[in-house]
Amino acid sequence: MMSAEQNALITRITQDQPAGKLLRHYWQPAALAVELEGQRPIRPVELLGQHFVLFRDEDGNLGMLDRDCPHRNADLAFGRLEDGGLRCPFHGWLFDVKGRCLQTPAEPKGSTLCKRIQQKSYPVIEKSGIIFAYLGEGEPPAFPDLDCFVAPDDYVFAFKGLIDCNWLQALEVGIDPAHASFLHRFFEDDEPESAYGRQFRATSADSNIPMTRVLREFDCPDIAVETTDYGLRLITTRTMNEENTHVRVTNVLFPQAFVIPLSSEMTITQWHVPINDTSCYWYAIFTSFSGPVNKKQMREQRLKLYTLPDYRPRVGRANDYGFDPYEQASKTYTGMGDDINVHDQWAIESQGHIQDRTREHLGQTDKGIIAYRRMLMNAIDRAQRGETPLMVLNTSQATQIQGPATMDGVGPTNGTENYWKDVDARRRNAAPWRQDAAQA
């Protein structure tokens, strides 16, 4: 049983809180790159309880500054992009992407005030369709050589969605392999040709069995949790008969992401990023190992479910998640439609804006969640003692964090460990972008 003090320790993310200080050791997704396209590439950003303005200047350089103008605190998210920077409309003060004040045009001629003004700026970098920001002190860590960062642009697609609850309970749904047999149960299977870009709709590797059928018919999995140099690996097996076992390998990428299979050809790397203590965004990079991603189709699929500009879900708490009791009786376990993001959103938002973990009773299937919470508390403690927490990497260390392996497939009941490794290696070795890298 978790105490209220422990629950607050691992959920609160403002600058003065231990978990907030920990998360500021890492690069954080701040926006999708597409959000800075168009005529006016300026976006307000709330991240880890702080307010920023993110912009791309006339030369294409990225910058992220504190949102309040240092003159009289007007909102720079309404600024003008001109003359090499972002200009506050209140008195015309101009700032470049590094936060340097370039002009204070209303000041008397010869004034040196501008030279003494420095707006707080933050390192930002674009990777695989996501703009990452670093809010911590000192030099930011190196990015690991994950598949989603190594694959070229044609083979990755990024998207995000808003969730109306604390980041931790949102992350923990991805660390729970057992829930999919219930929360995402469909009473009928789709045709294989409709599976592209959709979770749990494709057939499992080395079989013609849809994942929906596996989850429906084999709902009591065995879960093994392994500690890795990047976080955790979860190996979930569902014995189908004496000869065949379904194997699914997923990962926790510390501190706040997971890496899971979407299909035999794609993986999902998904971060849960606090906006503040009571809301978050999920950011996902879909990585293809077979051919270029159909980005147009993937984006259109998801924009049917989310509204711009804030990527708010069309179905959610405000309209009871689309719940239909007739559908629940005949089509889906939840009665909340075909999109599993809606199912997950209901499950985690219904726990409250910040889950009260003093009231939960964990079981054997929650061993991944238990292991992650211990890892999180350990990292918070290390950070408080001034030590380097897990996955704060230097350049040399970053090259050693690769993959990680993910898969779901039907293999021999005896020898599942060799089977999942073989499936991952087979897919990885056949990826065109890995072959190109090897030849170079």
N, C-alpha and C positions, 0 to 999 in steps of 0.2 A: 504494500500500500504506500502510495506516495504522499508526502506531507504537502501542505499548502505552500510552505517555504520552498520546497524542492520544485514544485510546479511553477512558481513564479521565477525561480532561478533559470529554468530552461526555456521559458516562453517570452520573457520581457526583453526587448531588443533596443531600447533607447541608449544613448551614449553613456549614461550613468549606470547602466545595468550590466552585470557580468556576461550574459549571453550577447548583449549588444556589443560589448567590447570584443568578445571573441569573433563575432561575424565581421567586424571591421578589420580583421586580419586577412580577409579574402576579397577577391574580385566579386562584385555583385552585378547580375543583370539589371540594367537601368532602363532599357527601352529596346524595342525592335528597330533594326536599321531602317525599315520601311517607314517608321514614324517620323524620320527626318528627311523624307523625300517630299517633293512638291515645291510650291512657290515659297513657302515660309518654313524652313527647317528649324523650328524652335519648339521645344516641348517642356512643360512643367513636369517635374519628377518628384514624387515623394518616395523616399527610400530609407528604411531603417529609422523611421520617425523624423527624418530631416527633409527640408524642402530645398530643391535645386532648380536651376534652369539648364537644360541641355540644348546645345545648338551646334550647327555646322556653319562656319563662316563662309564668306564669298569664295575663298580658295579651297573649300572642302575640308578644312581642319575642324576636328571635333573639340568642343569645350564643354565643361560642366562647372557652373559657379553656384555659390549660395544664391538663393532666389531673391533676397531683399537687397536692393541697391544700397551701397554703403553711404550714400549721401543722406537720404531721409527715408530709406527703407521701402520705397515703392517697389512694385512687383516687376522684376526683370523679364518674366515670362511674356510680358506684353511689349517687350522691346523691339527695336528696329535693327535689322541686319544691314549694316552699311559701314563704309569707310574702314574696313578691316576688323570689324568687331560687332558687338551687341550694344546698342545705344538705348539708355533709359529715356522714355518719352517725357518724364517729369521735368528734367533740366538739361537733358542732352548729354549726360556723362556717358563716355564710351569705354568699353572694356574688351580686351582681346581674349582668346581662348585660355590664356594663362592667368586671367584675372587682373592683368596690368591695366591701369587707367591710362587711356590714350588721350582723352580730351575732357575738359570741363568748360564747355564753350561759354557759359554764362558768367564765368569768373572774369575779373578785370584783366586786361591785357598785361602780360608779364607775370601773372600769378603762377606760383610753383606748387600750388595745392595738388595738382594732378600727380606730381612725382612722388607724393607721400601717401597715395591711395593704392591699396592692393586688395582686391576682392578675393576671398577664399576660392581657390580652384581645386579640382580633383582630377587625377589621372583617368582618362577614358580611352578605350580601345574597342574597335569593331572586330568581332570574330564570328564567322558562320551565321551572319544575319542578326546577331545580338550585339548591342553596345553595352560593354561592361564598364563599371566604375569602381574605383578603389577609394574607400572613405577612411582608411586607417592612417597611421603615422609611418613615416619612413618610406623606404622603397617597397613597392608592391611585389608580391610573390610572382614567380614564373607560372605560366599556364602549363598544365601537364599535356603530354602528347596523346590525348584522348582521340578516339576515332572521329568524334564530331568536330574536332579542331584540325585534324590532319586531312580529312577528306576535302576535296576541292568544292568550290561554291555550287557547281551543278549537282552535286551529290548530297547537299544538305538543304533543309528547309526549316525555318524558325517561326514560331507562333507563341502567343501567350493568352492568358485568360485571368480575369479577376475572381478572387474568392473572398467571401465576406466572413473571414474568421482568422484566427491566429495561424502563423506559418507552420508551427510544429505539427498540429493535428492534420494539416493539409499534407505535409511531407509523410507523415506516418501511414497514410493510406497506401502509399507506394511501397512500404516496407512490410506489407501484410499480404502474403500470397494466398491465404485461405479465403479472404473475402470475395474473391472473384467468382467462386463457385456459387455464391448466393447473390450478392449485390449485382453482378453482371450476368445473371443467368437468363438465357433466352430459351423459350420453349420450342422454337423452330430455328433451323440453321439457314443462313443466307446462301445464295449461289456464290461460288468462288470468285466469279468475275466482278462481284460487287464489293470485294474485300479490300481493294486498294486504299491505303491511307487510313484504315479503320482498325482500332484495337480489338483483339480477340475474335476477328472475323475470318482470318486466313486459316488454311490448313496447317497442321503441325508438320515440321520437317520429317521426311521419310515416311509419310503416311498420306492418306486422303481424308483424314479425320479432321473436321473443323474444330477449332479451339473451343467454340461454343459447346460442342457436344462433349468434349473432354471435361470441361468445367461442370457441365450439367450432370454427367453420369458418374464422375469420380470426384466426389465432393469432400473427401477426407484425406488430405495430402500429408505426406511426411516432409518435414522442413528441417534442413540442416543449415546452420549459420557458421560461416568461417570468417575470421578476422583477416584482413588483407592490408597491404601498405596504403591503399586508398580509402579504406573504410570496411565494408562488409560484403561478402558474397552469400547469397541465399540460393540453395539448391533444393527445389521443390519437386518431389516425385509423387506420381499417382499410379499405383500398380493397376494395370488393366486386366492382365491375366498372367499365367505362369511365364509366358514368353515375352510379353511386351509391357513396358513401363513408360509413361509420359514423364519427361524431364523438362523443367523450366529453370533457367538460371537468370537471376536478377542481381542487382548490385546497389549498395548504398555508396554514393560518392560523397565523402565527408567534405563540408559540414551539412549541406542542405540539398543534395540532389540524389536522384537515383537513375540507373541505366537499366533499361528493360527491353525485351524484344517487342517490336510491333508486328513483325511477320518474319518469314524466313529470309527476307531480303533487306529489312529495315530494323534499326534500333531507335529508341527514344532516350535522349539524355534530358532530364527534366529537373529544373531548379524550383524550389519554393521560396520566394523572396519576400521578406516582410516589407509591406508599405508602412505599417505601424504595428502596434501590438494586436490590433483586432482585424486586420485585413492583409491580404498578400496577393501577389501574382504568381501563377505558374508560368515559367518560360521553358519551352521545349525546343530541342534541335533534333529533327528527324534525319538520320543518316542512312543512305542507301549503299549497299554493297554490290548491287547488280548493275544498275544503270542510273542515269540522271533522274533526279526527282521531278515529277510532274508538279511543279510549284503552283501553277495556276489551279489545277484540280485540288491540291491540298488546301490552298488558301480559300477557294470557293466553298469547299466542304465545311471549313471551320467558320467562315463568315456567315453561314446559315445559322450558326449557334451563338455568335458574339456580335455585339454592336460596336461601331467605331464612334468616337476616337479612343475610348477608354477600355475596349475589349471586355465590356460587361456582358455576362451571359443573358441571352434572351429568356431563358427558362431558369428560374431560381426561387429563392425564398419568397419573393414578392408574388409569385403566382403558383405557389405550392409545388414547384418543380414539375409542373405539368401532370401531376398525379391523376391517374384514371383507374378507378377500381375495376372496371371491366377489362382493361388491358392487363392489370395485375392478375386477374383470374385466368387469363387465357394466353398471354403473349410474353410478358416479361415478369420477372420476380418482383420488381419494384413498382411496376405500373407507371414508370417515369420515362417512357420513350426508349429510343434505340441508342442514344448517345451516352456512353459510359461516363463522360465527364459530368453529366447531370447527376448520375447515380452517386459518383464520388462526392460531388458538391453537397448533395443532400446529406450523405453520411457524416461528412466532417462539419458542415455548418450547423447541423442539428445538434451537435455536441455543445453549442454555445459559441460566443465570440472568442472565448478562451476556455478550452475544455477544463473541467474540474477533475483532475486525475485522482483526487482523494476518494472519488466515488466509483472508480473503475475496479474491475476484478479480472485480471489478465489470466490467460490460459496458455497451454502448450503452443498453440499456433501463433502466439504473440512473442515468441522468442527473439525474432528479429527486432521488434520494437524495443524489447528489454535490452538487448545488446547495444542498440543504437543509443538509447538514453544513457547507458553507462558510459559509452564512448563520448557523448556530448558533455556529460558532467565532468569527465576526466579532462577534456579539452578546455572547458571553462576554468577548471582549477589550475591547469598548466598556464593558461593565459594570465590568470590573476597573479601567479607567482613569477611572471616575467619570462617564462619558458616558451619555446616555440611549439605551438599546437600542431596536431596532425594535419597534413596536406598544405602547410605553409612551406612552399617549395622554393629552393634555389634553382638555377638553370640546370645544373647537373642532375639534381633529383627529379626535375620535371620530365626529363627524357626517359626516366625509368618507369613512369606511370603511363601505361599504354592500355589500349582497349577501352574498357574491360570486356571480357567475354560475356555474351548474352545469347540465349537460344531457347526455343521450345521445340521439342520433337519427340517422336516415339521410337524408342530404342530397346535393346535387349534388357530384360529384367535383371540379368546378371551382367554387370559391367557398365553400369550407368555413368560412372565417372569418366571412363575412357570414351564413352559415346559422346557426351556433351562437349568434351574437349575436341574430339574429331570433327563434330559438326561445326563448331566455331572456327576451327582451323581451315576446314574446307571452304566455308563462306569467305573467310578473310583472305585466303590465298587466291581466290577467284576474283576478288574485287578489282576492277580495272584500274582504279586510282592507286591501289597498292602495287600493282604490277608496274605502272608507270614510274612510281617512286623507286622501285627496285632497279629498274632499267637505268634510271638517271644516276 
